[in-house]
């Protein structure tokens, strides 16, 4: 079964994610407390998605739920990639 991907929504999500990570940094997306050292804060990922949905042209239909889930996974993958890169740079 093919994945449903809304390319305009994905581009908006990436743009808002990059803007937010440039302004606040990687640590903004990580939990400050907890057992795991680098744990992604789900509410911050949802913030990026909600912002992209709100900024969307009101004449466009709401993206399919699978398209939203795909974008959620893309943001998480990018955060994991950046955390792994930061860990390699610090020597952890």
Phi and psi in degrees as a GROMACS rama.xvg file:
@    title "Ramachandran Plot"
@    xaxis  label "Phi"
@    yaxis  label "Psi"
@TYPE xy
-77.6046  147.122  UNK-2
-79.4757  146.347  UNK-3
-95.7915  119.809  UNK-4
-126.771  123.009  UNK-5
-96.1108  103.461  UNK-6
-65.5957  -34.8068  UNK-7
-68.9365  -39.379  UNK-8
-66.2162  -41.7166  UNK-9
-61.1024  -41.5561  UNK-10
-63.9398  -40.4047  UNK-11
-64.5239  -43.5456  UNK-12
-61.052  -45.1236  UNK-13
-63.0938  -40.8998  UNK-14
-63.4993  -46.2475  UNK-15
-67.5032  -37.5879  UNK-16
-62.0123  -48.0065  UNK-17
-64.0958  -38.6918  UNK-18
-63.822  -43.6975  UNK-19
-68.6852  -40.3454  UNK-20
-71.8642  -30.0117  UNK-21
-69.3822  -37.1763  UNK-22
-76.9682  -44.1745  UNK-23
-105.207  -23.0444  UNK-24
91.1537  168.983  UNK-25
-65.591  -36.1022  UNK-26
-63.3121  -22.31  UNK-27
-60.7417  -32.5808  UNK-28
-88.8565  -1.96901  UNK-29
-106.656  146.637  UNK-30
-67.5976  139.812  UNK-31
-81.6304  -30.1163  UNK-32
-127.614  154.617  UNK-33
140.99  173.938  UNK-34
-73.6698  -35.6919  UNK-35
-89.3112  140.629  UNK-36
-67.2557  -48.672  UNK-37
-118.278  92.1853  UNK-38
-117.962  123.929  UNK-39
-71.4803  132.299  UNK-40
-80.2765  111.118  UNK-41
-60.4043  -31.5368  UNK-42
-66.9989  -29.0654  UNK-43
-73.1362  -36.0498  UNK-44
-65.1858  -42.8925  UNK-45
-64.6528  -33.2187  UNK-46
-59.9497  -43.4534  UNK-47
-62.0478  -44.8654  UNK-48
-65.8637  -43.7578  UNK-49
-63.0034  -40.2286  UNK-50
-63.1069  -43.2213  UNK-51
-65.7371  -36.9412  UNK-52
-67.2335  -40.2274  UNK-53
-67.9255  -36.5794  UNK-54
-79.3701  -9.47651  UNK-55
-65.0848  145.909  UNK-56
-57.665  126.336  UNK-57
-63.6733  -19.433  UNK-58
-76.8164  -21.0005  UNK-59
-78.8793  146.087  UNK-60
-71.1187  157.661  UNK-61
-63.9484  137.95  UNK-62
-61.3025  151.47  UNK-63
-61.3594  149.213  UNK-64
-59.6296  -34.6176  UNK-65
-68.409  -32.7745  UNK-66
-68.4967  -38.2111  UNK-67
-66.4571  -42.5362  UNK-68
-63.3994  -38.403  UNK-69
-61.5522  -44.5952  UNK-70
-64.9832  -37.1307  UNK-71
-60.6663  -44.8097  UNK-72
-65.702  -37.8965  UNK-73
-62.9711  -42.9337  UNK-74
-64.1958  -44.1337  UNK-75
-62.6648  -41.8687  UNK-76
-61.2446  -42.414  UNK-77
-65.7297  -39.058  UNK-78
-64.8894  -42.4237  UNK-79
-62.4472  -41.5892  UNK-80
-61.9037  -43.0387  UNK-81
-69.3119  -37.4783  UNK-82
-65.2276  -44.3809  UNK-83
-62.3799  -40.3366  UNK-84
-63.8047  -42.9184  UNK-85
-64.2737  -38.4998  UNK-86
-65.3477  -39.6223  UNK-87
-66.4675  -37.506  UNK-88
-68.7515  -33.1291  UNK-89
-88.3047  -10.4706  UNK-90
88.1983  21.3578  UNK-91
